[in-house]
């Protein structure tokens, strides 16, 4: 999608990052795709910050369904910049035959707790 949950870490420090993504499909035709979910820094040299979770999507024809909520394992992140932009990032391994797969607003969150 184009509206991934995002945060700007506006203080130098060490943070506990927590994230979860609620996946749903609307009229999706899935043959053999997977969804990859992770937390990324999108500026100051973009990079993956968390482990990448791979979710096997069940084969379906024009299915509207909730896949459920996937927890990104919590991790500690230290930044030296005052403007690191982090986001939940998801992509599907191949184009769907029809429909969409989305991270729904309800059940999707990204939290950064400054430790020090």
C-alpha positions as CSV (number, residue, x, y, z in Angstrom):
1,X,0.0,0.0,0.0
2,X,0.9,3.6,0.0
3,X,-0.1,4.6,3.5
4,X,2.2,2.4,5.6
5,X,2.2,3.2,9.4
6,X,5.3,5.4,10.0
7,X,7.1,7.2,12.8
8,X,9.8,9.8,12.9
9,X,12.2,9.3,15.9
10,X,12.9,12.9,16.8
11,X,15.5,12.2,19.6
12,X,18.8,10.5,19.5
13,X,18.7,7.3,21.6
14,X,17.8,3.7,22.0
15,X,14.2,2.6,21.4
16,X,12.1,-0.6,21.9
17,X,10.2,-1.0,18.6
18,X,6.9,-2.9,18.6
19,X,4.9,-3.6,15.5
20,X,2.0,-5.7,14.3
21,X,0.2,-6.0,10.9
22,X,-3.4,-7.1,10.4
23,X,-3.6,-8.7,6.9
24,X,-6.8,-9.0,5.0
25,X,-7.7,-9.6,1.4
26,X,-10.6,-8.3,-0.7
27,X,-11.6,-10.4,-3.7
28,X,-8.1,-11.8,-3.9
29,X,-7.0,-14.6,-6.2
30,X,-3.9,-16.1,-4.8
31,X,-1.9,-18.9,-6.6
32,X,1.4,-19.3,-4.8
33,X,2.3,-16.0,-3.2
34,X,3.8,-15.1,0.1
35,X,3.7,-11.8,2.0
36,X,6.9,-10.4,3.6
37,X,6.5,-8.1,6.6
38,X,9.2,-6.1,8.4
39,X,10.2,-2.7,9.8
40,X,12.3,-0.4,7.7
41,X,14.1,2.9,8.0
42,X,13.2,4.9,5.0
43,X,15.7,7.7,5.2
44,X,19.3,8.3,6.5
45,X,20.4,5.3,4.4
46,X,17.3,3.2,4.1
47,X,17.6,-0.3,5.6
48,X,15.7,-3.2,7.1
49,X,15.6,-2.9,10.9
50,X,13.7,-6.0,11.9
51,X,13.7,-9.6,10.9
52,X,11.6,-10.3,7.8
53,X,8.6,-12.5,8.5
54,X,7.3,-14.5,5.5
55,X,3.6,-15.5,5.5
56,X,2.4,-18.2,3.1
57,X,-0.9,-17.0,1.6
58,X,-3.5,-19.7,1.1
59,X,-4.6,-20.5,-2.5
60,X,-7.9,-18.7,-3.1
61,X,-10.2,-17.5,-5.8
62,X,-11.8,-14.0,-5.3
63,X,-11.7,-14.5,-1.5
64,X,-12.5,-11.7,1.0
65,X,-11.1,-12.7,4.3
66,X,-8.9,-11.7,7.3
67,X,-5.6,-13.5,7.5
68,X,-5.2,-12.3,11.1
69,X,-2.6,-10.2,12.9
70,X,1.1,-10.9,12.6
71,X,3.4,-9.7,15.3
72,X,6.9,-8.3,14.4
73,X,9.2,-9.6,17.1
74,X,10.1,-6.7,19.4
75,X,13.6,-5.3,18.9
76,X,15.9,-2.6,20.3
77,X,17.0,0.1,17.8
78,X,19.6,2.8,18.4
79,X,19.7,5.9,16.3
80,X,22.3,8.7,16.1
81,X,20.1,10.9,14.0
82,X,17.2,13.1,15.2
83,X,15.0,12.3,12.2
84,X,15.0,8.6,11.5
85,X,11.8,7.6,9.7
86,X,10.7,4.1,10.3
87,X,7.7,2.3,8.8
88,X,6.0,-1.1,8.6
89,X,6.7,-2.5,5.2
90,X,4.9,-5.4,3.5
91,X,5.0,-6.8,0.0
92,X,3.6,-9.7,-1.9
93,X,5.9,-12.0,-3.8
94,X,3.9,-11.8,-7.1
95,X,1.0,-10.0,-8.6
96,X,-2.4,-11.3,-7.6
97,X,-4.8,-12.8,-10.2
98,X,-7.4,-10.4,-8.9
99,X,-8.3,-8.3,-5.8
100,X,-6.0,-6.8,-3.1
101,X,-4.2,-7.7,0.1
102,X,-4.0,-4.9,2.6
103,X,-2.8,-4.1,6.1
104,X,-6.0,-2.9,7.7
105,X,-5.9,0.2,9.9
106,X,-7.6,-1.6,12.8
107,X,-5.0,-4.1,14.2
108,X,-2.0,-2.6,12.5
109,X,0.4,-0.5,14.7
110,X,4.0,0.7,15.1
111,X,5.2,1.8,18.5
112,X,8.6,3.2,19.5
113,X,9.4,3.5,23.2
114,X,12.5,5.5,24.1
115,X,14.6,3.6,26.6
116,X,17.4,6.1,26.9
